[in-house]
Amino acid sequence: MQASAALAYAGYDFGAVKLTGYYNAETALFAGNERVSLYGLKVAVPVNADFMLTVALSQAKNVSTSTTGDKADFLTVKGIYSLSKRTALY
């Protein structure tokens, strides 16, 4: 069996809100030909000129050939404060 991978990513800036979605799937030969997938959605809201708040929800699935698949859910909340054009605190 060959290793395979697929990645899809889309994002749009609505002005007041930035929305991003992604999907990643791959077959890992080193892990017994297991298919691993990750997908998620992220929303970024600028609070003011220097601070942006992001909230993301992701799910990782490890679907193997057996009937017991593993899955993990992730919720991420992040604040980004811009100190300058190229420097930020997370």
Residue frames as qw, qx, qy, qz and C-alpha x, y, z in Angstrom:
[[0.000, 0.887, 0.461, 0.000, 0.00, 0.00, 0.00],
 [0.404, 0.409, -0.011, 0.818, 1.19, 3.50, -0.78],
 [0.179, -0.487, -0.425, 0.742, 1.16, 6.50, 1.51],
 [0.123, 0.601, 0.490, 0.619, -1.31, 9.17, 0.44],
 [0.182, -0.429, -0.400, 0.789, -2.25, 12.65, 1.63],
 [0.083, 0.664, 0.500, 0.550, -4.84, 15.33, 0.89],
 [0.230, -0.391, -0.360, 0.815, -5.14, 18.90, 2.20],
 [0.057, 0.690, 0.485, 0.535, -7.90, 21.45, 1.65],
 [0.293, -0.407, -0.345, 0.793, -7.82, 24.96, 3.12],
 [0.081, 0.662, 0.448, 0.596, -10.18, 27.88, 2.64],
 [0.280, -0.470, -0.413, 0.728, -10.47, 31.25, 4.28],
 [0.118, 0.688, 0.408, 0.589, -12.38, 34.48, 3.81],
 [0.216, -0.182, -0.356, 0.891, -12.12, 37.90, 5.42],
 [0.027, -0.730, -0.655, -0.193, -15.59, 39.34, 5.99],
 [0.048, 0.702, -0.056, 0.709, -14.11, 42.54, 7.41],
 [0.514, -0.616, 0.281, -0.527, -15.38, 42.24, 10.97],
 [0.826, -0.267, 0.483, -0.118, -14.63, 38.48, 11.11],
 [0.333, 0.523, -0.735, -0.273, -12.10, 36.20, 9.42],
 [0.898, -0.057, 0.309, -0.307, -13.29, 32.63, 8.87],
 [0.233, 0.544, -0.788, -0.172, -10.94, 29.74, 8.08],
 [0.921, -0.067, 0.262, -0.281, -11.66, 26.05, 7.49],
 [0.209, 0.587, -0.767, -0.154, -9.34, 23.16, 6.75],
 [0.964, -0.048, 0.167, -0.203, -9.24, 19.41, 6.18],
 [0.162, 0.639, -0.749, -0.059, -6.17, 17.17, 6.16],
 [0.949, -0.079, 0.226, -0.207, -6.15, 13.40, 5.59],
 [0.317, 0.634, -0.701, -0.085, -3.28, 11.00, 5.13],
 [0.984, -0.107, -0.124, -0.067, -2.46, 7.33, 5.24],
 [0.176, -0.785, 0.584, -0.104, 0.59, 6.61, 7.37],
 [0.818, 0.242, -0.520, -0.041, 2.55, 3.52, 6.35],
 [0.266, 0.356, -0.729, 0.521, 4.68, 3.53, 9.50],
 [0.402, -0.137, 0.544, -0.724, 1.55, 3.28, 11.69],
 [0.338, 0.157, 0.926, -0.068, 0.11, 0.13, 10.13],
 [0.028, 0.296, 0.658, 0.691, -1.64, 1.80, 7.17],
 [0.056, -0.639, -0.642, 0.419, -3.88, 3.88, 9.40],
 [0.158, 0.628, 0.358, 0.672, -5.83, 6.78, 7.93],
 [0.295, -0.456, -0.405, 0.736, -5.44, 9.92, 10.01],
 [0.119, 0.661, 0.421, 0.610, -7.69, 12.95, 9.42],
 [0.239, -0.418, -0.367, 0.796, -7.90, 16.43, 10.91],
 [0.076, 0.603, 0.462, 0.645, -10.48, 19.09, 10.22],
 [0.283, -0.504, -0.470, 0.667, -11.42, 22.34, 11.85],
 [0.093, 0.818, 0.364, 0.435, -12.88, 25.82, 11.76],
 [0.445, -0.282, -0.271, 0.806, -11.35, 29.06, 13.06],
 [0.032, 0.898, 0.353, 0.260, -12.93, 32.47, 13.64],
 [0.489, -0.107, -0.173, 0.848, -10.75, 35.57, 14.16],
 [0.063, -0.900, -0.401, -0.157, -12.30, 38.81, 15.44],
 [0.388, 0.307, -0.216, 0.842, -10.30, 42.05, 15.69],
 [0.333, -0.694, -0.548, 0.328, -11.19, 43.66, 19.03],
 [0.012, 0.942, -0.019, -0.334, -9.27, 46.87, 18.27],
 [0.508, 0.796, -0.327, -0.049, -6.35, 47.96, 16.09],
 [0.073, 0.631, -0.750, 0.186, -3.79, 46.09, 18.24],
 [0.383, -0.155, 0.850, -0.328, -5.67, 43.05, 19.59],
 [0.635, 0.105, -0.530, -0.552, -7.25, 40.09, 17.79],
 [0.588, -0.181, 0.683, -0.393, -9.15, 37.21, 19.42],
 [0.515, 0.231, -0.710, -0.422, -9.29, 33.81, 17.71],
 [0.694, -0.120, 0.584, -0.404, -11.42, 30.77, 18.55],
 [0.457, 0.349, -0.730, -0.370, -10.84, 27.45, 16.81],
 [0.806, -0.109, 0.472, -0.341, -12.52, 24.05, 17.01],
 [0.407, 0.479, -0.732, -0.264, -10.75, 21.02, 15.51],
 [0.896, -0.158, 0.329, -0.252, -11.20, 17.29, 15.49],
 [0.167, 0.529, -0.812, -0.180, -8.57, 14.64, 14.80],
 [0.926, 0.005, 0.185, -0.329, -9.59, 11.12, 13.82],
 [0.029, -0.470, 0.868, 0.159, -7.45, 8.03, 13.52],
 [0.866, 0.160, 0.139, -0.452, -9.61, 5.60, 11.61],
 [0.133, -0.416, 0.881, 0.180, -7.86, 2.27, 11.29],
 [0.482, 0.031, -0.748, -0.455, -9.08, -0.95, 9.71],
 [0.192, -0.230, -0.890, 0.344, -10.34, -2.16, 13.09],
 [0.215, -0.712, -0.583, -0.326, -13.71, -1.13, 14.51],
 [0.459, -0.756, -0.262, 0.386, -12.14, 0.99, 17.28],
 [0.433, 0.609, 0.059, 0.662, -11.14, 4.41, 15.96],
 [0.415, -0.450, -0.343, 0.712, -9.61, 7.10, 18.10],
 [0.155, 0.758, 0.300, 0.558, -10.70, 10.73, 18.05],
 [0.398, -0.385, -0.339, 0.761, -9.75, 13.94, 19.83],
 [0.088, 0.881, 0.368, 0.283, -11.52, 17.31, 19.97],
 [0.481, -0.113, -0.158, 0.855, -9.62, 20.57, 20.40],
 [0.015, -0.937, -0.327, -0.123, -10.90, 23.99, 21.43],
 [0.571, -0.027, -0.067, 0.818, -8.39, 26.82, 21.16],
 [0.032, -0.969, -0.243, -0.027, -8.82, 30.41, 22.33],
 [0.658, -0.038, 0.031, 0.752, -5.97, 32.77, 21.49],
 [0.016, 0.969, 0.141, -0.203, -5.36, 36.48, 21.92],
 [0.687, 0.227, 0.150, 0.674, -2.85, 38.25, 19.68],
 [0.139, -0.936, -0.113, 0.304, -1.54, 41.66, 20.72],
 [0.671, 0.556, 0.062, 0.486, 0.51, 43.52, 18.10],
 [0.495, -0.653, -0.036, 0.573, 3.49, 45.39, 19.50],
 [0.026, 0.585, -0.382, -0.715, 4.63, 46.53, 16.06],
 [0.667, 0.438, -0.304, -0.522, 4.19, 45.60, 12.40],
 [0.664, 0.312, -0.678, -0.048, 6.29, 42.43, 12.78],
 [0.192, 0.146, -0.825, 0.511, 6.10, 41.67, 16.51],
 [0.634, -0.402, -0.237, -0.617, 3.17, 40.25, 18.48],
 [0.203, -0.239, 0.823, -0.473, 2.42, 38.67, 21.83],
 [0.572, -0.155, -0.684, -0.425, 0.24, 35.56, 21.86]]
